Amino acid sequence: MKMKAFLILTIVSCLLFVSGCNQLNNVISGEDDGVTTIKIAHYFSDQHSQHIALLEKFKPIIEERTNGKYIVEIYPGNELGDESQFTNGVRMGTIEMAITGMGLQMANPKIGAVEWPYLFDDYEQANRILNGEVGEEIGDAFRELNAEPLAWTANGFRVVSSNRAINSIEDFDGLRLRMPNIPIFINTGRAMGVNVQPLALSEVFTALEQHVIDGQENPYATLRESGLFEVQSHVLETRHMFSPNVYLMNKDFYEELDDETREIIEDAAEEASQYQWELAIEGENKVKTELEELGLEIIVPDEEFRQQLVDSMDPLYEELYEEYDWAEDFINQILEQK
């Protein structure tokens, strides 16, 4: 009798253990009671157009059209690690989705080609071309890294802020300019004639404040949100590179979705991304006005100065065409669509 009771107790304990493990696994994978959680990581603030577009468009579309079967959790401001960490999280499947820059160009240089200098003239061009055949071609490079690109969005055109006026290409001489520690950025800065200082974005404010560097380059939104305008006096509207972002989803997660859910997610990504483009353009104009009101002088290069900047990139492109056998045809494909 005691042995029988012991066996029953053992069986019940095992069943409870297995049940508990299954529940824990559901929590870890984001699934519980038939509900799947899509975690989205990004490095923008909760006031940025990227976050707003996810919150106002992507999240409600997914949750409403799946009748709550899928819920979306958004983690702004590097809450799930920096860009490198959450991008790798998407590739490994520990995070379902992220908004990233072109950091994966370190694994496949073609991904970064859309960020090469002076490729796009305006937002309309960038939106149309990136969300067409060119973007799809880059998409294949993302898929090889186990990331499914859902849509392209706009970080913005990069401009140079500095502690002095830059009115000609000669004024770049000796300018200590922070740029991201990525080869294409460093080489672009050198082609412009500046003294490139690679630094993490988190170090830039202090470096400017202490006059370790003279300037930095980023889209207007970053200049405003990061408070960098507080330690700068001028902005030169070089628009030397367009920085896109992309909605990346773990490829395995994406491919395991049923057709209906996949279509819902694609529709949500399309609507949210196009909304973000609109917000980005409106936001840039608003930020420019705010910066001028805060005392920054914005300098727009005249036609001659701008052409000098464009022409200064010719040697860089020659090197890139020599280094990558696909580069010249790919860049020409972009230029033909402008």
Secondary structure, DSSP 8 states (H G I E B T S, - for coil): -HHHHHHHHHHHHHHHHHHHHHHHHHHHHTEETTEEEEEEE-SS-TTSHHHHHIIIIIHHHHHHHTTTSEEEEEE-TTTT--HHHHHHHHHHTSSSEEEE-SGGGGT-GGGGGGGSTT--SSHHHHHHHHTTHHHHHHHHHHHTTTEEEEEEEEEEEEEEEESS---SGGGGTT-EEEE-SSHHHHHHHHHHT-EEEE--HHHHHHHHHTTS-SEEEEEHHHHHHTTGGGG--EEE-----EEEEEEEEEHHHHHHS-HHHHHHHHHHHHHHHHHHHHHHHHHHHHHHHHHHHTT-EEE---HHHHHHHHHTTHHHHHHHHHH-TTHHHHHHHHHHT-
